[in-house]
Amino acid sequence: MSNPISQPIVPPQPDQVYYGVQELALFKTYTRDSYLAAFGVHAPAYDPSRVLKSWFDSTVDTSDSGNVAVYRVIAQDSSGNWGVRQLVMPAAEAATVNLPGAVFYPPYVVSPTKATRGGSGINAEYLSLESDAKQILAEIGGTGLLDEGASAVFPVVYPADEPRRVWDVIFKGQPLNVGLLLAAKYANGVGAPGRWDTSGSDAVWVSDPPAPTGVTDTRPPRPVPVRDLLPNEKIQVGLMGVGILRTDLQQDSSGAFTADDRATLQQIYRIVSKLA
């Protein structure tokens, strides 16, 4: 597993008359799939207390809960005018993404076994590692562990390369098979949240309700921080949205086809191309 790293990088100026605001972005943006592909780990679960956020800054100082991060973004003011604005947020928020989508929990896979009992093969689901058995023992408040396969009557014969055993947890005076408890705990995937209900005679795993995914979150997401505009750049608002116009590439011809016209046509072309 890698440690996700995202640092601000000032992008070069495009050699175009008109380009999107994303060309000024200091950070890459991610989806759940691209985050996993880039870093080899899944993005954190969606947090409904925060707005959606597709970028993160691993250079911010999160050592104190009161620390903040300050960025420049292209956004509208209270009057609806577009410009380069200041964005201030808690450093802890700046350091993490908040992506929509469900968290993926890897399936619980039980490897087959060649262990036998009474000359016949046994179900590998009944097997578990001693470390897992001790963990379950602590989680449900058991009073001891029992290697059921070590019985003098019909003992389990384990191959030399089989580290698992038929472990039982003694719970309220009765043995509960650890392998079956693990299967119940990981029914929704390894790491899926839940809790043990130990109020009855058995320990029963109760899965948490599905967590919110943010796929229906209609709040505006955190804008991506951008570099400052260069002297030959200005914000251009057209019929198709907001972008950046390079003033040094405009053609100053009275009554002729202008760079503003070209920028508008480029916006229309991008929209039509997507629809096609």
C-alpha positions in Angstrom: 0.0 0.0 0.0 1.3 3.4 -1.0 1.0 6.7 0.8 -1.1 9.1 -1.4 0.9 12.1 -2.4 -0.4 15.2 -4.1 1.7 18.4 -4.4 0.8 21.7 -6.1 2.4 22.0 -9.6 2.1 25.2 -11.6 1.0 24.2 -15.1 2.5 25.8 -18.2 0.4 28.3 -20.2 -1.4 26.6 -23.1 -0.5 27.9 -26.5 -4.2 28.5 -27.3 -6.4 31.5 -27.7 -9.0 30.0 -25.3 -8.8 27.2 -22.7 -10.7 25.9 -19.8 -10.2 26.9 -16.1 -8.9 23.4 -15.5 -5.7 24.3 -17.4 -4.7 26.5 -14.5 -5.3 23.8 -11.8 -2.5 23.2 -9.3 -3.7 19.7 -8.4 -4.8 16.6 -10.2 -8.4 15.6 -9.6 -9.6 12.0 -8.9 -12.5 9.7 -9.0 -12.6 6.6 -6.8 -11.3 4.4 -9.6 -8.4 6.8 -10.6 -7.5 7.3 -6.9 -7.1 3.5 -6.5 -5.2 3.2 -9.8 -2.8 6.0 -8.8 -2.1 5.1 -5.2 -3.0 1.4 -4.8 -5.4 2.2 -1.9 -9.1 3.1 -1.8 -10.2 6.7 -1.2 -11.7 7.5 2.2 -15.4 7.0 2.7 -17.6 9.9 1.6 -18.2 12.3 4.5 -21.7 13.9 4.3 -20.6 16.7 6.6 -18.3 17.9 3.9 -19.0 19.0 0.3 -17.5 16.9 -2.6 -13.8 17.4 -3.2 -11.8 15.7 -6.0 -8.3 17.0 -5.1 -6.1 17.0 -2.1 -2.9 18.6 -0.9 -0.5 16.4 1.0 1.8 19.4 1.7 -0.4 21.1 4.2 0.4 21.1 7.9 -2.3 19.0 9.7 -0.4 18.8 13.1 -2.9 21.2 14.7 -6.7 21.0 14.3 -6.8 24.8 14.0 -4.5 25.0 11.0 -5.9 26.3 7.7 -4.9 26.2 4.1 -5.3 29.2 1.7 -5.7 28.9 -2.1 -6.8 30.9 -5.1 -9.8 29.7 -7.1 -11.8 31.0 -10.0 -15.3 31.5 -8.7 -18.2 34.0 -8.5 -18.6 36.6 -5.9 -21.9 37.4 -4.2 -22.9 39.5 -7.2 -22.3 36.7 -9.6 -19.1 38.2 -11.1 -16.3 35.8 -12.0 -12.8 36.4 -10.8 -9.8 34.9 -8.9 -11.0 34.5 -5.3 -9.4 33.4 -2.1 -10.4 30.0 -0.7 -9.7 29.2 3.0 -10.4 25.8 4.5 -9.2 23.7 7.4 -5.9 22.0 6.6 -7.4 18.6 7.5 -10.0 19.0 4.8 -7.4 20.2 2.2 -5.3 17.1 2.8 -8.1 14.7 1.9 -10.5 14.0 -1.0 -14.2 13.6 -0.4 -15.3 11.5 -3.4 -18.8 10.2 -4.1 -19.4 6.5 -4.4 -19.5 3.5 -2.1 -16.5 2.2 -0.3 -15.2 -1.1 -1.6 -14.5 -3.9 0.9 -12.6 -6.8 -0.5 -14.5 -10.1 -0.4 -13.6 -12.6 2.3 -11.9 -15.5 0.6 -11.3 -18.9 2.3 -8.5 -20.8 0.8 -9.1 -24.6 0.3 -7.4 -27.1 2.6 -6.2 -30.7 2.4 -6.9 -31.2 6.1 -8.9 -34.3 6.8 -10.9 -35.8 9.6 -11.7 -39.5 9.8 -10.2 -39.9 6.4 -12.5 -37.4 4.8 -11.8 -33.8 3.8 -13.2 -31.0 5.9 -14.8 -27.7 5.0 -12.2 -25.0 5.0 -14.7 -22.4 6.3 -14.2 -24.0 9.8 -10.5 -23.2 9.8 -8.9 -20.0 11.1 -5.5 -18.7 12.1 -4.7 -18.5 15.8 -4.2 -14.7 15.5 -7.7 -14.4 14.1 -9.1 -16.6 16.9 -7.5 -14.4 19.5 -8.9 -11.3 17.9 -12.4 -12.7 17.9 -12.0 -13.9 21.5 -11.3 -10.3 22.5 -14.1 -8.8 20.3 -16.9 -11.0 21.7 -15.6 -11.3 25.3 -14.9 -15.0 25.2 -13.3 -16.9 28.1 -10.9 -19.1 26.2 -9.9 -20.9 23.0 -10.3 -24.5 22.0 -8.5 -26.4 19.2 -11.4 -28.6 18.3 -9.2 -30.6 15.9 -6.9 -31.7 18.7 -9.6 -34.1 20.0 -8.6 -37.6 20.8 -11.7 -38.8 18.9 -11.7 -38.1 15.2 -8.8 -35.6 15.3 -8.1 -33.3 12.4 -5.0 -34.2 10.4 -3.4 -31.0 9.1 -0.8 -30.9 6.3 2.6 -29.5 7.2 1.9 -26.3 5.2 -1.6 -25.7 6.8 -1.2 -23.0 9.5 -5.0 -22.8 10.3 -6.8 -24.9 12.8 -10.4 -25.6 13.8 -10.4 -23.0 16.5 -13.4 -22.4 18.8 -14.1 -19.5 21.1 -15.6 -20.4 24.4 -18.6 -18.0 24.8 -20.9 -18.2 27.7 -19.8 -21.8 28.3 -20.3 -23.0 24.7 -17.8 -23.3 21.8 -18.4 -21.1 18.8 -16.4 -21.9 15.6 -14.1 -19.0 14.8 -14.2 -19.7 11.0 -17.9 -19.3 10.9 -17.8 -16.1 13.0 -15.3 -14.7 10.6 -17.5 -15.5 7.7 -20.4 -13.7 9.3 -18.2 -10.7 10.2 -16.9 -10.4 6.6 -20.2 -11.2 4.8 -20.2 -7.7 3.3 -16.4 -7.7 2.7 -13.3 -7.5 4.9 -13.4 -4.3 6.9 -17.1 -3.6 6.4 -18.4 -1.8 9.5 -20.6 -3.5 12.1 -20.7 -4.7 15.6 -21.1 -7.9 17.7 -24.4 -8.4 19.5 -23.5 -10.5 22.5 -26.7 -10.1 24.4 -27.9 -13.6 23.5 -26.5 -17.1 23.8 -24.5 -16.6 20.5 -22.4 -13.8 19.3 -24.2 -12.3 16.2 -22.6 -9.9 13.8 -24.8 -6.9 13.0 -23.7 -5.0 9.9 -24.1 -1.2 9.9 -26.7 0.3 7.6 -25.3 1.3 4.1 -23.3 4.5 4.5 -24.2 7.6 2.4 -22.3 7.6 -0.9 -22.7 11.3 -2.0 -23.9 10.4 -5.5 -27.0 12.5 -5.0 -25.1 15.4 -3.3 -26.2 18.5 -5.2 -24.0 21.0 -3.2 -21.3 22.7 -5.3 -18.0 20.9 -4.8 -14.8 22.5 -3.6 -13.3 24.2 -6.6 -9.8 23.2 -7.6 -7.0 25.7 -6.6 -5.4 27.5 -9.6 -2.4 29.6 -10.3 -2.7 33.4 -10.6 -3.7 34.7 -14.0 -0.8 35.9 -16.1 -0.7 39.4 -17.6 -1.8 38.1 -20.9 -4.8 36.2 -19.6 -8.3 37.2 -18.7 -11.4 35.4 -17.6 -13.9 35.0 -20.5 -17.5 34.3 -19.8 -19.5 33.1 -22.8 -22.7 31.3 -23.7 -21.1 28.0 -22.9 -19.5 28.8 -19.6 -16.3 30.4 -18.1 -12.8 30.0 -19.4 -9.5 31.8 -20.0 -8.7 34.0 -22.9 -5.1 34.8 -24.0 -5.1 38.5 -24.9 -1.8 38.3 -26.7 -3.2 35.9 -29.3 -6.2 38.0 -30.2 -6.5 39.5 -33.6 -7.2 43.2 -33.5 -9.1 43.7 -36.7 -12.1 45.9 -36.7 -15.2 44.1 -37.9 -13.2 40.9 -38.5 -13.5 37.5 -36.8 -12.0 38.0 -33.3 -10.4 35.8 -30.7 -13.6 36.2 -28.6 -15.5 34.8 -31.5 -13.1 32.0 -31.9 -13.3 31.2 -28.2 -17.1 31.1 -28.3 -17.0 28.7 -31.3 -14.4 26.5 -29.5 -16.8 26.3 -26.6 -19.7 25.3 -28.9 -17.5 22.8 -30.7 -16.6 21.1 -27.4 -20.2 20.8 -26.4 -21.3 19.5 -29.8 -18.4 17.0 -29.8 -19.5 15.6 -26.5 -23.1 15.3 -27.6 -22.0 13.4 -30.8 
